[in-house]
């Protein structure tokens, strides 16, 4: 049973990593937000590689993209 759980966890992590790579390509994060110009916190840059916007601007960007379809 432990081997099955380990394999499932490994496959899940591979799937998550694949999605992250498509959404956040392996490029450096911006230090300042593309939209508002404020500094992007170091924690966000570390946990979301390739981020271009601060959290508030990213939320607004995604809401606008969803709204437009």
C-alpha positions in Angstrom: 0.0 0.0 0.0 2.8 2.4 0.8 4.4 1.9 -2.7 1.1 2.7 -4.3 0.8 5.9 -2.3 4.4 6.9 -3.1 3.8 6.3 -6.8 0.5 8.3 -6.7 2.2 11.2 -4.9 5.1 11.2 -7.4 2.7 11.2 -10.4 0.6 14.0 -8.8 3.8 16.1 -8.3 4.9 15.5 -11.9 1.5 16.7 -13.1 1.7 19.8 -10.9 5.2 20.5 -12.1 4.1 20.2 -15.7 1.2 22.7 -15.2 3.5 25.1 -13.4 6.0 25.0 -16.2 3.3 25.9 -18.7 1.8 28.6 -16.6 5.0 30.0 -15.2 7.9 29.4 -17.6 11.4 29.0 -16.1 12.4 32.6 -16.4 13.3 35.1 -13.7 10.5 36.8 -11.9 10.2 40.6 -12.3 11.2 42.6 -9.3 8.5 45.1 -9.9 4.9 44.6 -11.1 4.3 45.0 -14.8 1.0 46.8 -14.2 1.4 49.0 -11.1 5.1 49.2 -10.7 5.2 48.3 -7.0 7.8 45.8 -5.8 6.8 42.2 -6.0 7.5 40.6 -2.6 10.4 38.2 -2.5 8.2 35.4 -1.2 5.9 35.6 -4.3 8.9 35.7 -6.6 10.3 32.6 -4.9 7.1 30.6 -4.9 5.8 31.7 -8.3 8.8 31.6 -10.7 8.4 33.9 -13.7 5.7 36.1 -12.0 5.2 39.4 -13.6 2.6 41.0 -11.4 2.0 41.6 -7.7 -0.8 39.6 -6.2 -3.5 42.3 -6.5 -2.7 43.0 -10.1 -2.5 39.3 -10.9 -6.0 38.8 -9.4 -7.4 41.7 -11.5 -5.7 40.4 -14.6 -7.1 36.9 -14.2 -10.6 38.3 -13.4 -10.5 40.5 -16.6 -9.3 37.5 -18.6 -12.1 35.4 -17.2 -14.7 38.1 -17.8 -13.6 38.6 -21.5 -13.7 34.8 -22.1 
